[in-house]
Amino acid sequence: MRIGFIGTGSMGGMLTKAFARAAIANVEIVAFNRTPAKLDKIVLEYPAVQKMDSAASLGKTSQVIFLCVKPGDVQTVLNSLQPCLTRDQFLVSINSVWSIADLEQAAPCKVVKLIPSITQESLSGAILTMYGSRLTHADLELMNSLLQAISFPIAIDEQQTRVSSDLTSCGPAFMSHVLQSFATAAERQGNLSREQADILVKTMIYGLAKLIVEEGFSFHDVIKRVAVPGGVTAEGLKVLEPALDGVFDRVLTATRLKQTEHETHK
Ligand SMILES: NC(=O)c1ccc[n+]([C@@H]2O[C@H](COP(=O)([O-])OP(=O)(O)OC[C@H]3O[C@@H](n4cnc5c(N)ncnc54)[C@H](OP(=O)(O)O)[C@@H]3O)[C@@H](O)[C@H]2O)c1
């Protein structure tokens, strides 16, 4: 099977490289980018990725076409692809602005919408998946097994895209901001170097992720085990709880409003 990536910027580049690293048997990777130099770098590092000279040549020969351009560039790419798209191909879009219905109207293909996350750099983390009406059960299995090579695919309803993306796609930035602030405060107050504070926070978050994902701890379990009544953690939580009250509601509102703005200017 040949999979093709149109747009090898931040997300498209990451996905192209992730699939190259995953080296799935019988899967060939091709890519096309508007500015060729950006793709040249990827091909140099990952010779398994073949460079195509146009979106149309990629579209003619790829069974799965990943559309990894910004929403405002989608129509241009669709225009170049239009003559060569068929009902047997998968058209996979990674932006949250174009709906499945829009894409199904624009192309005869089996439409898939994905929300990737920077965590696919480490071949892990969630990819949110939404499948259009033209996919058969076998198509769903094919896409899921492809995506499992680089991620943990999680199916959502299209209406849940914004809030789910906030958790899985924006989440790494939100949590990194929180962790960075934590390390900065420790550096300020604890006679620690920046490097020491960072390594302590990083090893903590890695261990916490394993505890939650591999050992099945809930967030509540972790809090209960660490914040024993009368202890120092419980005292710290007394500061954290009121400070965080409503913060994430405001974060989710802000991203929702920004998304609406993007949809208006699609
Ligand atoms: N960044 C994230 O964390 C994230 C997460 C989930 C989803 N997304 C979504 O992913 C999409 C891409 O975002 P991004 O951050 O990867 O953007 P980006 O870094 O700007 O990458 C877009 C790429 O598309 C290329 N491109 C534009 N028009 C093209 C055309 N007609 N033919 C071929 N290539 C073309 C651009 O080429 P040039 O080199 O010429 O600019 C650029 O390399 C967006 O819709 C975004 O919402 C992003």
PDBQT file of the ligand as one rigid body, heavy atoms in Angstrom, charges set to zero:
ROOT
HETATM    1  N1  LIG A 301       0.441  21.984  15.041  1.00  0.00    +0.000 N 
HETATM    2  C1  LIG A 301      -0.275  21.123  15.756  1.00  0.00    +0.000 C 
HETATM    3  O1  LIG A 301       0.015  20.764  16.915  1.00  0.00    +0.000 OA
HETATM    4  C2  LIG A 301      -1.508  20.505  15.128  1.00  0.00    +0.000 A 
HETATM    5  C3  LIG A 301      -2.161  19.454  15.779  1.00  0.00    +0.000 A 
HETATM    6  C4  LIG A 301      -3.263  18.859  15.175  1.00  0.00    +0.000 A 
HETATM    7  C5  LIG A 301      -3.701  19.311  13.939  1.00  0.00    +0.000 A 
HETATM    8  N2  LIG A 301      -3.057  20.348  13.335  1.00  0.00    +0.000 N 
HETATM    9  C6  LIG A 301      -3.564  20.808  12.032  1.00  0.00    +0.000 C 
HETATM   10  O2  LIG A 301      -2.642  20.383  11.038  1.00  0.00    +0.000 OA
HETATM   11  C7  LIG A 301      -2.728  21.262   9.932  1.00  0.00    +0.000 C 
HETATM   12  C8  LIG A 301      -1.318  21.641   9.520  1.00  0.00    +0.000 C 
HETATM   13  O3  LIG A 301      -0.727  22.368  10.596  1.00  0.00    +0.000 OA
HETATM   14  P1  LIG A 301       0.844  22.532  10.703  1.00  0.00    +0.000 P 
HETATM   15  O4  LIG A 301       1.089  23.088  12.061  1.00  0.00    +0.000 OA
HETATM   16  O5  LIG A 301       1.523  21.273  10.291  1.00  0.00    +0.000 OA
HETATM   17  O6  LIG A 301       1.081  23.668   9.573  1.00  0.00    +0.000 OA
HETATM   18  P2  LIG A 301       2.433  24.020   8.805  1.00  0.00    +0.000 P 
HETATM   19  O7  LIG A 301       3.617  23.731   9.644  1.00  0.00    +0.000 OA
HETATM   20  O8  LIG A 301       2.263  25.389   8.261  1.00  0.00    +0.000 OA
HETATM   21  O9  LIG A 301       2.450  22.977   7.593  1.00  0.00    +0.000 OA
HETATM   22  C9  LIG A 301       1.625  23.086   6.473  1.00  0.00    +0.000 C 
HETATM   23  C10 LIG A 301       2.436  22.611   5.293  1.00  0.00    +0.000 C 
HETATM   24  O10 LIG A 301       1.589  22.550   4.158  1.00  0.00    +0.000 OA
HETATM   25  C11 LIG A 301       2.348  22.967   3.033  1.00  0.00    +0.000 C 
HETATM   26  N3  LIG A 301       1.453  23.404   1.979  1.00  0.00    +0.000 N 
HETATM   27  C12 LIG A 301       0.619  24.464   1.948  1.00  0.00    +0.000 A 
HETATM   28  N4  LIG A 301      -0.046  24.520   0.781  1.00  0.00    +0.000 NA
HETATM   29  C13 LIG A 301       0.384  23.475   0.037  1.00  0.00    +0.000 A 
HETATM   30  C14 LIG A 301       0.067  22.986  -1.249  1.00  0.00    +0.000 A 
HETATM   31  N5  LIG A 301      -0.829  23.603  -2.036  1.00  0.00    +0.000 N 
HETATM   32  N6  LIG A 301       0.694  21.878  -1.685  1.00  0.00    +0.000 NA
HETATM   33  C15 LIG A 301       1.598  21.251  -0.911  1.00  0.00    +0.000 A 
HETATM   34  N7  LIG A 301       1.958  21.651   0.332  1.00  0.00    +0.000 NA
HETATM   35  C16 LIG A 301       1.352  22.762   0.791  1.00  0.00    +0.000 A 
HETATM   36  C17 LIG A 301       3.192  24.079   3.560  1.00  0.00    +0.000 C 
HETATM   37  O11 LIG A 301       4.259  24.271   2.668  1.00  0.00    +0.000 OA
HETATM   38  P3  LIG A 301       5.311  25.491   2.783  1.00  0.00    +0.000 P 
HETATM   39  O12 LIG A 301       6.576  24.842   3.214  1.00  0.00    +0.000 OA
HETATM   40  O13 LIG A 301       5.379  26.074   1.411  1.00  0.00    +0.000 OA
HETATM   41  O14 LIG A 301       4.743  26.478   3.789  1.00  0.00    +0.000 OA
HETATM   42  C18 LIG A 301       3.599  23.540   4.923  1.00  0.00    +0.000 C 
HETATM   43  O15 LIG A 301       4.792  22.770   4.865  1.00  0.00    +0.000 OA
HETATM   44  C19 LIG A 301      -3.553  22.476  10.388  1.00  0.00    +0.000 C 
HETATM   45  O16 LIG A 301      -4.834  22.381   9.866  1.00  0.00    +0.000 OA
HETATM   46  C20 LIG A 301      -3.602  22.328  11.877  1.00  0.00    +0.000 C 
HETATM   47  O17 LIG A 301      -4.801  22.818  12.421  1.00  0.00    +0.000 OA
HETATM   48  C21 LIG A 301      -1.959  20.940  13.890  1.00  0.00    +0.000 A 
ENDROOT
TORSDOF 0
